[in-house]
Amino acid sequence: MNGPALRAERFRQLLGQSAALIREFFVNKQVFFARQLAAWLYQADWHYKTLLAIVIEYVDHLPKDGNALVNELLLHYPVKPTERKLTDFLNSSARVSNWFATNPVPTIKHLSLASERFTDHPTDHTKGKTTKRLPIIDTIGDLAEWLSLSLPELDWFANFWRFDTATPEHLKHYQYQLLEKQDGHIRLIEKPKTRLKQLQRKIYEEILATVKTHSAAHGFCPGRSCLSHASIHTNKRYVMSYDIEQCFQSIGWLQVKTVFLRMGYPAKVSTYLTALCTHSVQLNTRQLMNFDASQRARLRQRHIPQGAPGSPALTNIILYRLDQRLTGLANSLGLNYSRYADDIAMSGNAHRDYRFLQPLIGGICLDEGVTLNNRKTRITRSHQKQRLTGIVVNNKPNIDRKQFDVLKATLTNCARYGLQNQNRNNHPDFDAHLLGKIQYVKSINKQKGVKLERIYQSISLP
């Protein structure tokens, strides 16, 4: 076969792969559509006119045979079934599948807060696939008692009213820290003050920590870490990394409230729990100019704050379906997938141009309420340095050589010239800071960690 014929054959193969991926992408869209529509139908009275009204009201780009779908549903289920059975019926419906083969495809106009968002790990009081029993909180009084607060104190910490930038510091529940990232952008840390932080930690430990996270999520999960995340992608020909843009700030009030509703808590209790776990930033105009317009808009809305105890757990719960869909995409291509906080990684050995993955992953992320930072997308081959969350994964998980050399040089200078001489950033506890870095290196490469410990032991501490 000559050169042009080989290229033509390769082009046909790529077209076939792309078509298969597009079919997979739209099947996932259909699953989401089926779950949401099932949630709305399940809340309605079970007769033809009401069900048809629900379909017309909540489905955008509804095909002309929407009434036929309602007839088929009533023939199959004369009596209202469970929401799960409704979802299964819509997923397996040939009519619905045909709808998703047309253009434009039908979409849900309004999300249902009662939809079964966290498939395969229900978390309400009755289904209970959790690590321990959830606290029973049926009223606002119960919530205040559980948190050891009076009702006025609960209102105070929930902070439903709006503060402006002129509000005195002692009346605010959060402190802000602006940190410069390596790329020159500013990261905002929103640190709750002591009392609110205690309340958030209780919500995390006794409610959020009971929810099972997806096996692909490695950030802030018991028994998993950045090392377990990186280990999945070691010794691979291709490693692809993607970044979720402003992950914490992209997750808002509605998504957080859905979490507590799906756990079985009443609407008003869920509202207060959401208020305690979300925050709207009050920065002055000069500070806000450190961020672009889209980020400023996110900061002004209620979102999960980066720096609060429960925010990582909420992120993993809310991104459960994202992990499901990206795991399915990776499996269909023979790739490995994992996520550490806002860092998404896929890897594999098959020789292929993986640039086509970015729009597919980006589309799934948009469906799930977050966006990719396309500037941070990286595709590295085995002959290049492959790094994930700062760990080199080419042959085995290892510390980056440059990072190791810088830390070794700092420790050596501390031994020669004194500890405080090297504290150029005025770290309040530089000794503990160095020990933490040494233990991090040791957790990845024990031999290098022991070498650094020997240097540290030669430092004369004040």
BELWO-V256886 format. One record per residue. N is the residue number from 1. RES is the residue in one letter. PSI is psi in degrees with one decimal (999 if undefined). OMEGA is omega in whole degrees, 0 to 359 (none if undefined). Layout:
BEGIN
n=N res=RES psi=PSI omega=OMEGA
n=N res=RES psi=PSI omega=OMEGA
END
This chain:
BEGIN
n=1 res=M psi=126.4 omega=183
n=2 res=N psi=176.8 omega=184
n=3 res=G psi=-52.4 omega=179
n=4 res=P psi=-38.7 omega=180
n=5 res=A psi=-38.4 omega=178
n=6 res=L psi=-43.0 omega=179
n=7 res=R psi=-39.0 omega=179
n=8 res=A psi=-41.0 omega=179
n=9 res=E psi=-41.0 omega=178
n=10 res=R psi=-39.2 omega=180
n=11 res=F psi=-40.7 omega=178
n=12 res=R psi=-38.6 omega=178
n=13 res=Q psi=-42.6 omega=179
n=14 res=L psi=-38.7 omega=177
n=15 res=L psi=-42.2 omega=179
n=16 res=G psi=-41.9 omega=178
n=17 res=Q psi=-42.5 omega=181
n=18 res=S psi=-41.0 omega=179
n=19 res=A psi=-40.7 omega=179
n=20 res=A psi=-40.2 omega=179
n=21 res=L psi=-40.1 omega=179
n=22 res=I psi=-40.2 omega=177
n=23 res=R psi=-42.7 omega=179
n=24 res=E psi=-41.5 omega=181
n=25 res=F psi=-43.8 omega=183
n=26 res=F psi=-25.3 omega=173
n=27 res=V psi=-42.0 omega=177
n=28 res=N psi=-38.3 omega=176
n=29 res=K psi=-39.8 omega=181
n=30 res=Q psi=-39.0 omega=179
n=31 res=V psi=-44.6 omega=178
n=32 res=F psi=-44.0 omega=179
n=33 res=F psi=-44.9 omega=182
n=34 res=A psi=-41.4 omega=181
n=35 res=R psi=-44.0 omega=182
n=36 res=Q psi=-45.5 omega=180
n=37 res=L psi=-39.2 omega=178
n=38 res=A psi=-38.4 omega=180
n=39 res=A psi=-42.6 omega=179
n=40 res=W psi=-41.9 omega=180
n=41 res=L psi=-37.2 omega=183
n=42 res=Y psi=-27.7 omega=181
n=43 res=Q psi=-10.2 omega=186
n=44 res=A psi=161.0 omega=172
n=45 res=D psi=144.7 omega=190
n=46 res=W psi=72.6 omega=169
n=47 res=H psi=165.8 omega=194
n=48 res=Y psi=-52.6 omega=187
n=49 res=K psi=-41.9 omega=181
n=50 res=T psi=-43.9 omega=180
n=51 res=L psi=-41.0 omega=178
n=52 res=L psi=-39.4 omega=178
n=53 res=A psi=-39.3 omega=178
n=54 res=I psi=-46.0 omega=181
n=55 res=V psi=-44.3 omega=181
n=56 res=I psi=-40.1 omega=184
n=57 res=E psi=-38.0 omega=191
n=58 res=Y psi=-5.6 omega=180
n=59 res=V psi=121.4 omega=175
n=60 res=D psi=147.3 omega=184
n=61 res=H psi=42.7 omega=181
n=62 res=L psi=125.9 omega=176
n=63 res=P psi=166.2 omega=186
n=64 res=K psi=-19.2 omega=183
n=65 res=D psi=29.5 omega=177
n=66 res=G psi=-36.3 omega=178
n=67 res=N psi=-32.5 omega=179
n=68 res=A psi=-36.0 omega=177
n=69 res=L psi=-40.8 omega=179
n=70 res=V psi=-41.9 omega=177
n=71 res=N psi=-45.4 omega=179
n=72 res=E psi=-39.1 omega=180
n=73 res=L psi=-44.2 omega=181
n=74 res=L psi=-33.6 omega=176
n=75 res=L psi=-38.1 omega=182
n=76 res=H psi=-37.5 omega=181
n=77 res=Y psi=86.9 omega=177
n=78 res=P psi=-29.2 omega=177
n=79 res=V psi=143.3 omega=184
n=80 res=K psi=124.9 omega=178
n=81 res=P psi=-173.7 omega=175
n=82 res=T psi=161.3 omega=179
n=83 res=E psi=-36.4 omega=179
n=84 res=R psi=-41.4 omega=179
n=85 res=K psi=-36.4 omega=176
n=86 res=L psi=-43.5 omega=179
n=87 res=T psi=-44.8 omega=180
n=88 res=D psi=-39.6 omega=180
n=89 res=F psi=-46.7 omega=181
n=90 res=L psi=-35.3 omega=178
n=91 res=N psi=-37.1 omega=183
n=92 res=S psi=-2.8 omega=182
n=93 res=S psi=125.3 omega=177
n=94 res=A psi=-32.6 omega=180
n=95 res=R psi=-45.6 omega=179
n=96 res=V psi=-39.7 omega=177
n=97 res=S psi=-39.5 omega=178
n=98 res=N psi=-35.3 omega=177
n=99 res=W psi=-38.2 omega=183
n=100 res=F psi=-0.6 omega=173
n=101 res=A psi=-3.7 omega=181
n=102 res=T psi=173.4 omega=178
n=103 res=N psi=124.4 omega=4
n=104 res=P psi=153.0 omega=179
n=105 res=V psi=150.7 omega=178
n=106 res=P psi=147.0 omega=178
n=107 res=T psi=161.2 omega=178
n=108 res=I psi=126.9 omega=182
n=109 res=K psi=-42.1 omega=184
n=110 res=H psi=129.8 omega=179
n=111 res=L psi=142.4 omega=176
n=112 res=S psi=123.1 omega=177
n=113 res=L psi=-17.0 omega=182
n=114 res=A psi=6.5 omega=183
n=115 res=S psi=154.6 omega=179
n=116 res=E psi=84.1 omega=187
n=117 res=R psi=-35.7 omega=187
n=118 res=F psi=72.4 omega=183
n=119 res=T psi=143.5 omega=176
n=120 res=D psi=1.6 omega=171
n=121 res=H psi=68.0 omega=180
n=122 res=P psi=148.7 omega=188
n=123 res=T psi=21.8 omega=179
n=124 res=D psi=179.4 omega=187
n=125 res=H psi=-28.1 omega=187
n=126 res=T psi=-34.6 omega=184
n=127 res=K psi=-44.2 omega=162
n=128 res=G psi=37.8 omega=171
n=129 res=K psi=69.1 omega=181
n=130 res=T psi=168.1 omega=183
n=131 res=T psi=-21.2 omega=176
n=132 res=K psi=170.4 omega=185
n=133 res=R psi=135.4 omega=177
n=134 res=L psi=147.7 omega=174
n=135 res=P psi=139.3 omega=179
n=136 res=I psi=114.9 omega=182
n=137 res=I psi=103.6 omega=185
n=138 res=D psi=-20.5 omega=182
n=139 res=T psi=168.5 omega=176
n=140 res=I psi=-34.7 omega=176
n=141 res=G psi=-41.8 omega=177
n=142 res=D psi=-41.5 omega=180
n=143 res=L psi=-44.7 omega=179
n=144 res=A psi=-42.1 omega=180
n=145 res=E psi=-42.0 omega=180
n=146 res=W psi=-34.7 omega=180
n=147 res=L psi=0.7 omega=182
n=148 res=S psi=45.7 omega=180
n=149 res=L psi=156.8 omega=167
n=150 res=S psi=165.1 omega=179
n=151 res=L psi=-43.1 omega=176
n=152 res=P psi=-36.9 omega=178
n=153 res=E psi=-39.7 omega=178
n=154 res=L psi=-43.9 omega=177
n=155 res=D psi=-39.0 omega=181
n=156 res=W psi=-46.8 omega=181
n=157 res=F psi=-30.7 omega=177
n=158 res=A psi=-32.3 omega=171
n=159 res=N psi=58.3 omega=180
n=160 res=F psi=-26.6 omega=181
n=161 res=W psi=159.4 omega=185
n=162 res=R psi=130.5 omega=172
n=163 res=F psi=152.3 omega=172
n=164 res=D psi=178.8 omega=185
n=165 res=T psi=-14.8 omega=180
n=166 res=A psi=-3.0 omega=180
n=167 res=T psi=131.3 omega=179
n=168 res=P psi=147.7 omega=186
n=169 res=E psi=-36.7 omega=184
n=170 res=H psi=-12.6 omega=178
n=171 res=L psi=-3.9 omega=179
n=172 res=K psi=150.0 omega=181
n=173 res=H psi=-8.9 omega=185
n=174 res=Y psi=149.8 omega=169
n=175 res=Q psi=147.1 omega=186
n=176 res=Y psi=143.3 omega=176
n=177 res=Q psi=125.2 omega=180
n=178 res=L psi=118.5 omega=181
n=179 res=L psi=136.1 omega=178
n=180 res=E psi=128.1 omega=179
n=181 res=K psi=171.0 omega=182
n=182 res=Q psi=-30.5 omega=181
n=183 res=D psi=4.6 omega=178
n=184 res=G psi=-13.5 omega=178
n=185 res=H psi=166.1 omega=183
n=186 res=I psi=132.3 omega=173
n=187 res=R psi=131.1 omega=179
n=188 res=L psi=122.2 omega=174
n=189 res=I psi=122.9 omega=181
n=190 res=E psi=101.1 omega=186
n=191 res=K psi=116.7 omega=176
n=192 res=P psi=146.7 omega=177
n=193 res=K psi=169.3 omega=195
n=194 res=T psi=-49.8 omega=186
n=195 res=R psi=-45.1 omega=178
n=196 res=L psi=-37.2 omega=178
n=197 res=K psi=-37.5 omega=177
n=198 res=Q psi=-41.5 omega=178
n=199 res=L psi=-43.9 omega=180
n=200 res=Q psi=-37.3 omega=179
n=201 res=R psi=-36.7 omega=178
n=202 res=K psi=-43.2 omega=177
n=203 res=I psi=-41.4 omega=179
n=204 res=Y psi=-51.4 omega=188
n=205 res=E psi=-36.2 omega=187
n=206 res=E psi=-13.1 omega=179
n=207 res=I psi=-62.9 omega=187
n=208 res=L psi=-36.0 omega=182
n=209 res=A psi=-12.8 omega=179
n=210 res=T psi=-14.3 omega=184
n=211 res=V psi=130.6 omega=177
n=212 res=K psi=131.2 omega=177
n=213 res=T psi=161.9 omega=179
n=214 res=H psi=145.5 omega=182
n=215 res=S psi=-18.6 omega=179
n=216 res=A psi=-12.0 omega=180
n=217 res=A psi=124.6 omega=184
n=218 res=H psi=-10.0 omega=181
n=219 res=G psi=123.5 omega=175
n=220 res=F psi=34.3 omega=177
n=221 res=C psi=135.8 omega=179
n=222 res=P psi=132.2 omega=178
n=223 res=G psi=-0.6 omega=178
n=224 res=R psi=159.2 omega=185
n=225 res=S psi=-177.3 omega=175
n=226 res=C psi=-27.8 omega=178
n=227 res=L psi=-44.2 omega=178
n=228 res=S psi=-34.8 omega=176
n=229 res=H psi=-47.1 omega=182
n=230 res=A psi=-34.5 omega=184
n=231 res=S psi=-28.8 omega=180
n=232 res=I psi=-25.2 omega=189
n=233 res=H psi=20.4 omega=180
n=234 res=T psi=149.6 omega=175
n=235 res=N psi=45.4 omega=179
n=236 res=K psi=149.1 omega=179
n=237 res=R psi=-39.1 omega=181
n=238 res=Y psi=135.4 omega=172
n=239 res=V psi=122.2 omega=180
n=240 res=M psi=130.0 omega=179
n=241 res=S psi=140.2 omega=182
n=242 res=Y psi=153.1 omega=184
n=243 res=D psi=130.6 omega=174
n=244 res=I psi=123.7 omega=185
n=245 res=E psi=126.2 omega=177
n=246 res=Q psi=57.3 omega=190
n=247 res=C psi=-52.3 omega=183
n=248 res=F psi=-43.3 omega=183
n=249 res=Q psi=-18.6 omega=180
n=250 res=S psi=-14.8 omega=183
n=251 res=I psi=112.4 omega=190
n=252 res=G psi=-168.7 omega=185
n=253 res=W psi=-49.8 omega=186
n=254 res=L psi=-43.4 omega=181
n=255 res=Q psi=-38.8 omega=180
n=256 res=V psi=-42.1 omega=179
n=257 res=K psi=-35.5 omega=178
n=258 res=T psi=-37.6 omega=179
n=259 res=V psi=-50.1 omega=184
n=260 res=F psi=-34.5 omega=176
n=261 res=L psi=-41.9 omega=180
n=262 res=R psi=-18.3 omega=175
n=263 res=M psi=-6.5 omega=176
n=264 res=G psi=6.2 omega=180
n=265 res=Y psi=143.9 omega=179
n=266 res=P psi=160.7 omega=186
n=267 res=A psi=-43.5 omega=184
n=268 res=K psi=-39.7 omega=177
n=269 res=V psi=-42.3 omega=178
n=270 res=S psi=-36.6 omega=178
n=271 res=T psi=-45.7 omega=180
n=272 res=Y psi=-41.4 omega=178
n=273 res=L psi=-39.8 omega=178
n=274 res=T psi=-42.2 omega=180
n=275 res=A psi=-37.0 omega=180
n=276 res=L psi=-23.7 omega=185
n=277 res=C psi=-1.4 omega=181
n=278 res=T psi=167.2 omega=185
n=279 res=H psi=144.1 omega=172
n=280 res=S psi=123.2 omega=189
n=281 res=V psi=138.0 omega=174
n=282 res=Q psi=87.6 omega=176
n=283 res=L psi=152.7 omega=177
n=284 res=N psi=169.5 omega=186
n=285 res=T psi=-40.4 omega=181
n=286 res=R psi=-41.4 omega=179
n=287 res=Q psi=-38.1 omega=180
n=288 res=L psi=-24.3 omega=181
n=289 res=M psi=-8.1 omega=174
n=290 res=N psi=-10.8 omega=185
n=291 res=F psi=154.6 omega=178
n=292 res=D psi=174.2 omega=188
n=293 res=A psi=-41.7 omega=182
n=294 res=S psi=-37.8 omega=180
n=295 res=Q psi=-37.0 omega=177
n=296 res=R psi=-38.6 omega=179
n=297 res=A psi=-40.0 omega=179
n=298 res=R psi=-41.1 omega=183
n=299 res=L psi=-32.1 omega=181
n=300 res=R psi=-22.7 omega=179
n=301 res=Q psi=155.7 omega=175
n=302 res=R psi=128.3 omega=181
n=303 res=H psi=171.0 omega=177
n=304 res=I psi=126.1 omega=187
n=305 res=P psi=136.6 omega=175
n=306 res=Q psi=109.6 omega=184
n=307 res=G psi=-7.4 omega=179
n=308 res=A psi=148.7 omega=185
n=309 res=P psi=-36.7 omega=186
n=310 res=G psi=-6.1 omega=186
n=311 res=S psi=-44.4 omega=178
n=312 res=P psi=-40.9 omega=179
n=313 res=A psi=-42.0 omega=177
n=314 res=L psi=-40.1 omega=178
n=315 res=T psi=-46.8 omega=181
n=316 res=N psi=-37.1 omega=179
n=317 res=I psi=-47.0 omega=184
n=318 res=I psi=-31.3 omega=180
n=319 res=L psi=14.3 omega=180
n=320 res=Y psi=-45.9 omega=181
n=321 res=R psi=-33.2 omega=173
n=322 res=L psi=-45.1 omega=178
n=323 res=D psi=-39.3 omega=177
n=324 res=Q psi=-48.8 omega=185
n=325 res=R psi=-40.7 omega=180
n=326 res=L psi=-31.0 omega=173
n=327 res=T psi=-43.3 omega=177
n=328 res=G psi=-41.7 omega=178
n=329 res=L psi=-45.6 omega=180
n=330 res=A psi=-43.8 omega=180
n=331 res=N psi=-38.2 omega=181
n=332 res=S psi=-19.8 omega=180
n=333 res=L psi=4.0 omega=181
n=334 res=G psi=31.6 omega=181
n=335 res=L psi=162.3 omega=171
n=336 res=N psi=146.2 omega=179
n=337 res=Y psi=141.1 omega=170
n=338 res=S psi=162.4 omega=179
n=339 res=R psi=132.3 omega=174
n=340 res=Y psi=103.5 omega=184
n=341 res=A psi=-112.9 omega=181
n=342 res=D psi=7.7 omega=180
n=343 res=D psi=116.5 omega=179
n=344 res=I psi=136.7 omega=180
n=345 res=A psi=139.5 omega=170
n=346 res=M psi=151.6 omega=180
n=347 res=S psi=157.2 omega=179
n=348 res=G psi=174.0 omega=183
n=349 res=N psi=-12.3 omega=181
n=350 res=A psi=135.1 omega=180
n=351 res=H psi=116.0 omega=185
n=352 res=R psi=152.1 omega=174
n=353 res=D psi=104.4 omega=189
n=354 res=Y psi=11.5 omega=179
n=355 res=R psi=-21.8 omega=179
n=356 res=F psi=-17.0 omega=182
n=357 res=L psi=-33.0 omega=187
n=358 res=Q psi=-49.7 omega=179
n=359 res=P psi=-31.4 omega=178
n=360 res=L psi=-48.7 omega=179
n=361 res=I psi=-40.1 omega=179
n=362 res=G psi=-39.3 omega=178
n=363 res=G psi=-41.6 omega=178
n=364 res=I psi=-41.2 omega=178
n=365 res=C psi=-43.7 omega=179
n=366 res=L psi=-40.5 omega=177
n=367 res=D psi=-33.3 omega=184
n=368 res=E psi=8.8 omega=172
n=369 res=G psi=10.1 omega=177
n=370 res=V psi=168.7 omega=181
n=371 res=T psi=153.1 omega=176
n=372 res=L psi=145.0 omega=169
n=373 res=N psi=95.6 omega=188
n=374 res=N psi=-22.8 omega=180
n=375 res=R psi=-21.8 omega=184
n=376 res=K psi=6.4 omega=177
n=377 res=T psi=131.9 omega=180
n=378 res=R psi=134.7 omega=172
n=379 res=I psi=112.1 omega=183
n=380 res=T psi=142.0 omega=178
n=381 res=R psi=172.1 omega=187
n=382 res=S psi=-23.1 omega=179
n=383 res=H psi=-5.5 omega=176
n=384 res=Q psi=168.8 omega=176
n=385 res=K psi=117.4 omega=180
n=386 res=Q psi=116.3 omega=184
n=387 res=R psi=138.4 omega=174
n=388 res=L psi=128.0 omega=182
n=389 res=T psi=39.7 omega=177
n=390 res=G psi=1.5 omega=182
n=391 res=I psi=131.2 omega=178
n=392 res=V psi=130.7 omega=188
n=393 res=V psi=16.1 omega=185
n=394 res=N psi=-56.8 omega=181
n=395 res=N psi=-39.9 omega=176
n=396 res=K psi=160.7 omega=178
n=397 res=P psi=126.7 omega=183
n=398 res=N psi=155.6 omega=178
n=399 res=I psi=144.2 omega=178
n=400 res=D psi=133.3 omega=186
n=401 res=R psi=-42.3 omega=180
n=402 res=K psi=-42.6 omega=179
n=403 res=Q psi=-40.5 omega=179
n=404 res=F psi=-44.0 omega=182
n=405 res=D psi=-39.0 omega=179
n=406 res=V psi=-44.7 omega=179
n=407 res=L psi=-39.8 omega=179
n=408 res=K psi=-41.4 omega=179
n=409 res=A psi=-39.7 omega=178
n=410 res=T psi=-45.3 omega=180
n=411 res=L psi=-39.2 omega=179
n=412 res=T psi=-43.0 omega=178
n=413 res=N psi=-34.8 omega=176
n=414 res=C psi=-40.2 omega=180
n=415 res=A psi=-33.4 omega=183
n=416 res=R psi=-43.4 omega=191
n=417 res=Y psi=-2.5 omega=179
n=418 res=G psi=152.6 omega=186
n=419 res=L psi=-50.5 omega=186
n=420 res=Q psi=-20.4 omega=178
n=421 res=N psi=-27.6 omega=182
n=422 res=Q psi=-0.7 omega=181
n=423 res=N psi=70.9 omega=187
n=424 res=R psi=-22.5 omega=180
n=425 res=N psi=10.1 omega=178
n=426 res=N psi=48.4 omega=178
n=427 res=H psi=131.7 omega=185
n=428 res=P psi=-28.4 omega=178
n=429 res=D psi=74.6 omega=187
n=430 res=F psi=-34.8 omega=179
n=431 res=D psi=-50.5 omega=179
n=432 res=A psi=-34.8 omega=178
n=433 res=H psi=-45.9 omega=179
n=434 res=L psi=-41.9 omega=179
n=435 res=L psi=-39.5 omega=178
n=436 res=G psi=-41.7 omega=179
n=437 res=K psi=-38.6 omega=179
n=438 res=I psi=-44.4 omega=180
n=439 res=Q psi=-33.1 omega=176
n=440 res=Y psi=-46.7 omega=178
n=441 res=V psi=-42.1 omega=182
n=442 res=K psi=-34.2 omega=180
n=443 res=S psi=-24.2 omega=180
n=444 res=I psi=-45.1 omega=180
n=445 res=N psi=100.6 omega=186
n=446 res=K psi=-40.1 omega=183
n=447 res=Q psi=-45.0 omega=179
n=448 res=K psi=-35.5 omega=178
n=449 res=G psi=-41.6 omega=179
n=450 res=V psi=-37.9 omega=179
n=451 res=K psi=-42.9 omega=179
n=452 res=L psi=-36.6 omega=179
n=453 res=E psi=-37.9 omega=179
n=454 res=R psi=-40.7 omega=178
n=455 res=I psi=-42.2 omega=182
n=456 res=Y psi=-38.6 omega=181
n=457 res=Q psi=-18.3 omega=179
n=458 res=S psi=-2.3 omega=180
n=459 res=I psi=134.4 omega=175
n=460 res=S psi=108.5 omega=181
n=461 res=L psi=145.2 omega=181
n=462 res=P psi=999 omega=none
END
